Amino acid sequence: MIDLSKLWQMRDIMSVVTVDSMSGKVLMLGYMNKEAFAYTLKTRKAWYCNSDGSGLRMKGEHSGNVQKLVSITADYDYRNLLVTVDQIGKACPYDGGHSTYFIHNIFGHDENDISKRKKFGRVEIDKNFDFSKEDYDD
C-alpha cells in the first residue's frame, strides 16, 4: 500500500485512464484532483474533474450510468492513474450512448482505413506513407 500523501505530493491533478473490469475496454480518459480522488474512495464510485481541476462531478450523476470502483493503480512515477470500474449503463451518454468514449477510428490495420490525404505540419499521411523515413519535406 502506498502513502496517499506521497501520491499527491507536488501535484494537484492527475490524468485517469478508466477501464471496464469485465471487458478490459478503455472507457475514457479523465482527470482527478484530490477531492475527486477522495470522493471516489469514499463512495466507491468514480468522480472526475475538468483538466484544470474545476467542475467536480460523479460519473453518471445525471444519466445513471455510474462507474462502480473496482481498483485504482498508479503508474511507476505516480503521475497517472488506472481506474478499473464496473460500468453501469453506457460509458458515453452522447449520440444515443456508446460503450466507450473512443468511437472515432483514425487508423487501423486495413490499408483503406486512411482514405483521404491528411497533412500534419510538414508530414503528409496517405496510404503510401513511408513510416521509416526520418526527414519529411514540406
Backbone as a chain_set.jsonl record, in Angstrom:
{"seq": "MIDLSKLWQMRDIMSVVTVDSMSGKVLMLGYMNKEAFAYTLKTRKAWYCNSDGSGLRMKGEHSGNVQKLVSITADYDYRNLLVTVDQIGKACPYDGGHSTYFIHNIFGHDENDISKRKKFGRVEIDKNFDFSKEDYDD", "coords": {"N": [[0.846, -1.178, 0.0], [0.509, 2.223, -0.766], [1.648, 5.425, 0.419], [-0.733, 7.817, 0.593], [-0.388, 10.558, 0.781], [2.074, 10.936, -0.418], [1.421, 10.216, -2.99], [-0.048, 12.386, -3.924], [1.763, 14.391, -3.64], [3.244, 17.379, -4.61], [1.551, 17.752, -6.81], [-1.579, 18.669, -8.249], [-3.498, 17.589, -9.816], [-4.327, 14.668, -11.705], [-4.072, 12.621, -14.611], [-6.445, 10.183, -15.675], [-6.943, 6.946, -16.692], [-9.66, 5.074, -17.504], [-10.937, 1.856, -17.219], [-13.034, -0.917, -18.19], [-13.977, -3.467, -15.984], [-14.872, -5.994, -16.737], [-14.606, -6.339, -19.576], [-12.142, -5.188, -20.157], [-11.916, -3.069, -21.783], [-10.955, 0.227, -22.729], [-12.612, 2.853, -21.329], [-12.676, 5.645, -20.971], [-10.764, 8.717, -20.839], [-9.899, 10.708, -18.223], [-9.763, 13.156, -15.57], [-8.534, 13.582, -12.244], [-8.681, 15.432, -9.274], [-7.48, 16.036, -5.932], [-9.803, 16.059, -4.384], [-11.75, 14.778, -6.009], [-10.54, 12.281, -6.126], [-10.646, 11.546, -3.393], [-13.46, 11.473, -2.97], [-14.042, 9.396, -4.732], [-12.809, 7.194, -3.48], [-14.249, 7.231, -1.076], [-17.013, 6.942, -1.79], [-16.977, 4.797, -3.481], [-17.527, 5.044, -6.131], [-16.784, 6.385, -9.361], [-15.366, 9.581, -9.555], [-14.722, 12.664, -11.177], [-12.864, 15.492, -12.478], [-12.534, 18.593, -14.312], [-9.915, 19.248, -16.767], [-8.491, 21.366, -15.756], [-8.844, 21.161, -13.09], [-11.238, 22.05, -12.048], [-14.879, 21.825, -11.672], [-15.987, 19.445, -10.313], [-17.452, 16.211, -10.39], [-19.583, 13.324, -10.154], [-19.291, 10.445, -12.106], [-21.908, 9.71, -14.226], [-23.83, 10.87, -12.673], [-26.093, 12.32, -13.467], [-27.111, 10.854, -15.62], [-27.327, 8.279, -14.721], [-25.597, 6.323, -15.469], [-23.402, 5.052, -13.915], [-20.053, 4.507, -12.585], [-18.843, 1.912, -10.891], [-16.406, 1.497, -8.49], [-13.638, -0.653, -8.809], [-10.833, -0.982, -8.687], [-7.869, 1.025, -8.098], [-4.912, 2.039, -9.583], [-1.612, 3.263, -9.608], [0.765, 4.633, -11.964], [4.296, 3.979, -12.671], [5.723, 6.296, -11.823], [3.918, 7.668, -10.341], [2.222, 9.549, -11.641], [-0.003, 9.202, -13.197], [-3.23, 7.661, -13.185], [-4.775, 4.442, -13.192], [-7.941, 3.433, -13.39], [-10.124, 0.958, -12.565], [-13.328, -0.171, -13.27], [-16.756, -1.218, -12.692], [-18.87, -0.749, -15.159], [-21.96, 0.752, -15.241], [-24.559, 0.822, -17.351], [-24.207, 2.909, -20.279], [-20.946, 4.115, -21.121], [-20.427, 6.491, -22.46], [-22.705, 8.914, -22.784], [-23.517, 10.442, -24.932], [-24.893, 11.112, -28.238], [-26.799, 9.01, -28.342], [-25.586, 7.077, -26.824], [-22.71, 5.195, -26.03], [-20.442, 2.436, -25.597], [-17.942, 3.217, -24.943], [-15.871, 6.163, -24.784], [-14.162, 6.393, -26.868], [-14.689, 6.465, -30.0], [-14.167, 7.167, -32.634], [-12.56, 5.984, -35.336], [-9.27, 6.333, -36.319], [-6.943, 5.2, -37.333], [-6.263, 1.974, -38.575], [-5.712, -1.569, -39.098], [-6.433, -2.179, -41.674], [-5.648, -1.269, -44.968], [-7.257, 0.561, -46.231], [-8.229, 2.202, -44.315], [-7.211, 4.779, -43.994], [-8.404, 7.069, -45.85], [-8.338, 9.559, -47.078], [-5.987, 12.027, -48.081], [-4.003, 13.482, -45.625], [-2.57, 16.243, -43.921], [-0.2, 17.001, -41.543], [1.412, 19.392, -40.043], [4.563, 19.332, -41.407], [4.253, 16.832, -42.384], [2.757, 14.56, -44.538], [0.13, 12.26, -44.664], [-0.885, 9.382, -46.205], [-2.134, 6.477, -47.988], [0.248, 5.598, -49.04], [2.196, 6.362, -47.307], [5.421, 6.54, -45.939], [6.57, 5.156, -43.217], [9.107, 4.734, -42.288], [10.781, 6.751, -43.068], [12.91, 9.387, -42.121], [13.212, 12.177, -42.434], [11.015, 14.744, -43.492], [9.842, 16.444, -46.22], [8.412, 19.635, -46.857]], "CA": [[0.0, 0.0, 0.0], [1.32, 3.441, -0.851], [1.276, 6.573, 1.235], [-1.529, 8.689, -0.263], [0.162, 11.916, 0.764], [3.141, 10.927, -1.417], [0.773, 10.14, -4.298], [-0.479, 13.729, -4.323], [2.826, 15.347, -3.364], [3.687, 18.23, -5.717], [0.626, 17.787, -7.946], [-2.959, 18.955, -7.871], [-4.395, 16.883, -10.724], [-3.729, 13.538, -12.417], [-4.891, 12.016, -15.66], [-7.006, 8.901, -15.267], [-7.444, 6.051, -17.723], [-10.682, 4.248, -16.873], [-11.206, 0.641, -17.982], [-14.125, -1.783, -17.736], [-13.429, -4.646, -15.315], [-15.272, -7.224, -17.411], [-14.097, -6.443, -20.951], [-10.812, -4.625, -20.283], [-12.002, -1.969, -22.746], [-10.751, 1.572, -22.208], [-13.876, 3.577, -21.382], [-12.499, 7.081, -21.073], [-9.63, 9.391, -20.224], [-10.418, 11.81, -17.424], [-8.837, 13.783, -14.621], [-8.931, 13.635, -10.844], [-7.926, 16.215, -8.309], [-7.502, 15.353, -4.632], [-11.184, 15.93, -3.93], [-12.38, 13.715, -6.806], [-9.917, 11.043, -5.667], [-11.195, 11.228, -2.074], [-14.857, 11.065, -3.152], [-14.035, 8.08, -5.385], [-12.534, 6.207, -2.437], [-15.318, 7.246, -0.062], [-18.304, 6.474, -2.314], [-16.733, 3.623, -4.337], [-17.992, 5.397, -7.48], [-15.77, 7.246, -9.971], [-15.55, 11.025, -9.607], [-13.744, 13.303, -12.054], [-12.884, 16.947, -12.575], [-12.041, 19.076, -15.602], [-8.451, 19.204, -16.882], [-7.91, 22.442, -14.947], [-9.133, 20.873, -11.689], [-12.557, 22.548, -11.653], [-16.018, 21.041, -12.141], [-16.089, 18.128, -9.687], [-18.707, 15.511, -10.674], [-19.58, 11.867, -10.15], [-19.636, 9.911, -13.416], [-23.253, 9.161, -14.28], [-24.665, 11.527, -11.668], [-27.377, 12.71, -14.056], [-27.598, 9.83, -16.56], [-27.476, 6.983, -14.055], [-24.572, 5.42, -15.994], [-22.316, 5.211, -12.949], [-18.907, 3.613, -12.625], [-18.556, 1.383, -9.556], [-14.969, 1.313, -8.345], [-13.067, -1.973, -8.565], [-9.461, -0.767, -8.214], [-7.103, 2.185, -8.563], [-3.487, 1.74, -9.661], [-0.787, 4.371, -10.097], [1.878, 4.206, -12.808], [5.577, 3.842, -11.973], [6.184, 7.527, -11.177], [2.766, 8.241, -9.64], [1.708, 10.711, -12.363], [-1.26, 8.842, -13.855], [-3.98, 6.608, -12.509], [-5.587, 3.482, -13.927], [-9.108, 3.144, -12.559], [-10.919, -0.15, -13.084], [-14.697, 0.008, -12.784], [-17.9, -1.914, -13.27], [-19.658, 0.288, -15.824], [-23.403, 0.543, -15.225], [-25.081, 1.574, -18.486], [-23.24, 3.326, -21.299], [-19.882, 4.998, -20.632], [-20.572, 7.781, -23.137], [-24.152, 9.094, -22.987], [-23.793, 11.317, -26.077], [-25.287, 10.479, -29.509], [-27.506, 7.755, -28.121], [-24.858, 6.233, -25.881], [-21.685, 4.283, -26.532], [-19.804, 1.688, -24.521], [-16.671, 3.888, -24.676], [-15.768, 7.497, -25.375], [-13.285, 6.282, -28.035], [-15.58, 5.945, -31.043], [-13.768, 7.601, -33.973], [-11.389, 5.261, -35.806], [-8.339, 7.163, -37.078], [-6.032, 4.314, -38.033], [-6.458, 0.56, -38.291], [-4.854, -2.484, -39.857], [-6.887, -2.211, -43.061], [-4.994, -0.195, -45.719], [-8.257, 1.531, -46.67], [-8.661, 3.0, -43.167], [-6.85, 6.173, -44.243], [-8.961, 7.213, -47.182], [-8.046, 10.872, -47.643], [-4.673, 12.551, -47.742], [-4.025, 14.407, -44.493], [-1.28, 16.888, -43.69], [0.015, 17.407, -40.17], [2.689, 20.1, -40.092], [5.275, 19.033, -42.643], [4.082, 15.416, -42.694], [1.527, 14.141, -45.212], [-0.149, 10.846, -44.437], [-1.842, 8.74, -47.096], [-1.9, 5.032, -47.969], [1.626, 5.348, -49.446], [3.068, 6.998, -46.323], [6.594, 5.754, -45.567], [6.788, 5.371, -41.792], [10.519, 4.584, -41.96], [11.51, 7.946, -43.489], [13.204, 10.226, -40.967], [13.005, 13.588, -42.757], [9.842, 14.96, -44.322], [9.881, 17.738, -46.885], [7.124, 20.32, -46.909]], "C": [[0.888, 1.236, 0.0], [0.78, 4.516, 0.083], [0.548, 7.568, 0.333], [-1.031, 10.126, -0.282], [1.304, 12.019, -0.249], [2.556, 10.885, -2.827], [0.437, 11.531, -4.811], [0.572, 14.799, -4.059], [3.236, 16.061, -4.657], [2.812, 18.138, -6.969], [-0.785, 18.014, -7.428], [-3.958, 18.16, -8.698], [-3.627, 15.751, -11.409], [-4.664, 13.078, -13.522], [-5.257, 10.606, -15.226], [-7.464, 8.146, -16.508], [-8.419, 5.109, -17.014], [-11.009, 3.07, -17.778], [-12.335, -0.162, -17.342], [-13.535, -3.068, -17.16], [-13.747, -5.943, -16.05], [-14.605, -7.386, -18.777], [-12.648, -6.002, -21.1], [-10.763, -3.45, -21.249], [-11.748, -0.645, -22.051], [-12.046, 2.344, -22.405], [-13.665, 5.056, -21.644], [-11.154, 7.501, -20.493], [-10.215, 10.58, -19.488], [-9.343, 12.351, -16.506], [-9.421, 13.709, -13.225], [-8.035, 14.627, -10.119], [-8.044, 15.481, -6.975], [-8.922, 15.097, -4.145], [-11.916, 14.821, -4.685], [-11.841, 12.344, -6.386], [-10.518, 10.6, -4.325], [-12.65, 10.774, -2.164], [-14.951, 9.691, -3.807], [-13.781, 6.985, -4.358], [-13.68, 6.096, -1.43], [-16.609, 6.607, -0.561], [-18.205, 5.175, -3.112], [-17.366, 3.785, -5.714], [-17.005, 6.418, -8.036], [-16.229, 8.702, -10.028], [-14.421, 11.622, -10.439], [-13.85, 14.818, -11.918], [-12.452, 17.325, -13.987], [-10.519, 19.079, -15.599], [-7.758, 20.318, -16.109], [-8.196, 22.267, -13.457], [-10.485, 21.35, -11.205], [-13.639, 21.525, -12.037], [-16.117, 19.629, -11.603], [-17.452, 17.494, -9.963], [-18.514, 13.999, -10.566], [-19.991, 11.402, -11.537], [-21.011, 9.282, -13.335], [-24.22, 9.777, -13.297], [-26.048, 11.873, -12.216], [-27.963, 11.617, -14.943], [-27.9, 8.504, -15.888], [-26.454, 5.959, -14.524], [-23.303, 5.512, -15.141], [-21.204, 4.199, -13.172], [-18.591, 3.191, -11.199], [-17.084, 0.983, -9.489], [-14.605, -0.139, -8.055], [-11.648, -1.822, -8.026], [-8.903, 0.539, -8.762], [-5.632, 1.801, -8.482], [-2.765, 2.97, -10.185], [0.321, 3.826, -10.983], [3.189, 4.319, -12.023], [6.057, 5.106, -11.28], [5.037, 8.318, -10.541], [2.219, 9.501, -10.311], [0.349, 10.466, -12.992], [-1.913, 7.702, -13.099], [-4.694, 5.719, -13.511], [-6.718, 3.089, -12.989], [-9.91, 2.053, -13.255], [-12.285, -0.086, -12.436], [-15.628, -1.059, -13.355], [-18.777, -0.814, -13.836], [-21.13, -0.112, -15.803], [-23.999, 1.417, -16.324], [-23.961, 1.926, -19.447], [-22.208, 4.273, -20.702], [-20.036, 6.406, -21.195], [-22.044, 8.001, -23.468], [-24.511, 9.911, -24.222], [-24.141, 10.5, -27.319], [-25.927, 9.116, -29.307], [-26.8, 6.773, -27.215], [-23.9, 5.271, -26.56], [-21.052, 3.581, -25.339], [-18.443, 2.268, -24.143], [-16.719, 5.284, -25.278], [-14.937, 7.455, -26.663], [-14.043, 5.621, -29.184], [-15.144, 6.29, -32.459], [-12.468, 6.911, -34.386], [-10.528, 6.18, -36.674], [-7.382, 6.299, -37.895], [-6.313, 2.885, -37.615], [-5.547, -0.276, -39.157], [-5.22, -2.555, -41.332], [-6.283, -1.03, -43.816], [-5.979, 0.858, -46.2], [-8.741, 2.431, -45.531], [-8.303, 4.473, -43.308], [-7.247, 6.463, -45.68], [-8.63, 8.541, -47.848], [-6.664, 11.312, -47.202], [-4.829, 13.587, -46.629], [-2.641, 15.02, -44.355], [-1.243, 17.387, -42.257], [1.386, 18.062, -40.104], [3.353, 19.859, -41.43], [5.029, 17.605, -43.118], [2.731, 15.173, -43.35], [1.348, 12.649, -45.0], [-1.203, 10.392, -45.434], [-1.505, 7.254, -47.118], [-0.484, 4.672, -48.403], [2.637, 5.937, -48.462], [4.191, 6.05, -45.909], [6.936, 6.051, -44.115], [8.259, 5.273, -41.407], [11.338, 5.823, -42.304], [11.704, 8.88, -42.286], [12.963, 11.698, -41.233], [11.819, 13.729, -43.7], [9.908, 16.371, -44.902], [8.494, 18.322, -46.953], [6.616, 20.409, -48.333]], "O": [[1.904, 1.278, 0.694], [-0.386, 4.502, 0.475], [1.148, 8.108, -0.596], [-1.235, 10.837, -1.266], [1.488, 13.066, -0.871], [3.13, 11.454, -3.756], [0.617, 11.823, -5.993], [0.304, 15.987, -4.235], [3.536, 15.421, -5.665], [3.284, 18.416, -8.072], [-1.135, 17.607, -6.32], [-5.129, 18.061, -8.333], [-2.427, 15.865, -11.659], [-5.886, 13.136, -13.387], [-4.508, 9.931, -14.519], [-8.277, 8.65, -17.284], [-8.055, 4.433, -16.051], [-11.32, 3.25, -18.956], [-12.563, -0.101, -16.134], [-12.681, -3.691, -17.79], [-12.967, -6.893, -15.988], [-14.095, -8.46, -19.094], [-11.983, -6.391, -22.06], [-9.693, -2.898, -21.507], [-12.237, -0.401, -20.948], [-12.526, 2.473, -23.532], [-14.382, 5.659, -22.442], [-10.503, 6.753, -19.764], [-10.95, 11.374, -20.073], [-8.162, 12.038, -16.654], [-10.636, 13.765, -13.038], [-6.82, 14.664, -10.312], [-8.651, 14.412, -6.909], [-9.211, 14.05, -3.566], [-12.621, 14.016, -4.077], [-12.591, 11.371, -6.303], [-10.855, 9.43, -4.143], [-13.038, 9.803, -1.515], [-15.84, 8.907, -3.477], [-14.462, 5.96, -4.363], [-14.032, 5.001, -0.993], [-17.231, 5.822, 0.153], [-19.216, 4.529, -3.389], [-17.698, 2.804, -6.379], [-16.45, 7.222, -7.287], [-17.329, 9.008, -10.488], [-13.292, 11.132, -10.403], [-14.792, 15.347, -11.328], [-12.049, 16.462, -14.767], [-9.9, 18.929, -14.546], [-6.562, 20.225, -15.833], [-7.835, 23.124, -12.65], [-10.854, 21.086, -10.06], [-13.346, 20.496, -12.647], [-16.316, 18.694, -12.379], [-18.486, 18.142, -9.797], [-17.439, 13.469, -10.847], [-20.958, 11.923, -12.092], [-21.263, 8.426, -12.487], [-25.321, 9.261, -13.104], [-27.051, 11.736, -11.516], [-29.183, 11.467, -15.012], [-28.65, 7.691, -16.428], [-26.444, 4.833, -14.027], [-22.266, 5.991, -15.6], [-21.38, 3.184, -13.846], [-18.131, 3.998, -10.392], [-16.59, 0.228, -10.327], [-15.184, -0.774, -7.174], [-11.29, -2.451, -7.031], [-9.396, 1.082, -9.751], [-5.161, 1.306, -7.458], [-3.248, 3.641, -11.098], [0.774, 2.698, -10.793], [3.189, 4.708, -10.855], [6.73, 5.02, -10.253], [5.184, 9.503, -10.242], [1.796, 10.427, -9.62], [-0.377, 11.414, -13.29], [-1.245, 6.889, -12.46], [-5.159, 6.185, -14.551], [-6.493, 2.493, -11.935], [-10.324, 2.215, -14.403], [-12.402, 0.036, -11.217], [-15.326, -1.707, -14.357], [-19.364, -0.033, -13.087], [-21.5, -1.181, -16.288], [-23.943, 2.643, -16.226], [-22.895, 1.311, -19.427], [-22.54, 5.128, -19.88], [-19.806, 7.393, -20.496], [-22.578, 7.331, -24.353], [-25.692, 10.062, -24.533], [-23.74, 9.343, -27.443], [-25.62, 8.17, -30.033], [-27.364, 5.734, -26.872], [-24.247, 4.618, -27.544], [-21.118, 4.07, -24.211], [-17.853, 1.864, -23.142], [-17.515, 5.553, -26.177], [-15.002, 8.387, -27.465], [-14.046, 4.399, -29.328], [-15.706, 5.748, -33.41], [-11.402, 7.216, -33.851], [-11.014, 6.74, -37.657], [-7.052, 6.641, -39.031], [-6.57, 2.611, -36.443], [-4.7, 0.258, -39.873], [-4.395, -2.953, -42.155], [-6.39, 0.105, -43.353], [-5.56, 1.962, -46.549], [-9.565, 3.319, -45.748], [-9.019, 5.332, -42.793], [-6.513, 6.14, -46.614], [-8.644, 8.629, -49.076], [-6.224, 11.009, -46.093], [-5.693, 14.461, -46.699], [-1.642, 14.364, -44.648], [-2.14, 18.104, -41.812], [2.407, 17.375, -40.108], [2.771, 20.148, -42.476], [5.55, 17.21, -44.161], [1.689, 15.53, -42.8], [2.292, 11.871, -45.139], [-2.293, 10.961, -45.494], [-0.664, 6.81, -46.336], [-0.044, 3.548, -48.161], [3.826, 6.0, -48.772], [3.94, 4.894, -45.569], [7.528, 7.088, -43.816], [8.63, 5.685, -40.308], [12.485, 5.934, -41.87], [10.765, 9.128, -41.529], [12.541, 12.413, -40.324], [11.645, 12.916, -44.608], [10.016, 17.356, -44.172], [7.51, 17.595, -47.091], [5.54, 20.956, -48.571]]}, "num_chains": 1, "name": "protein.A"}
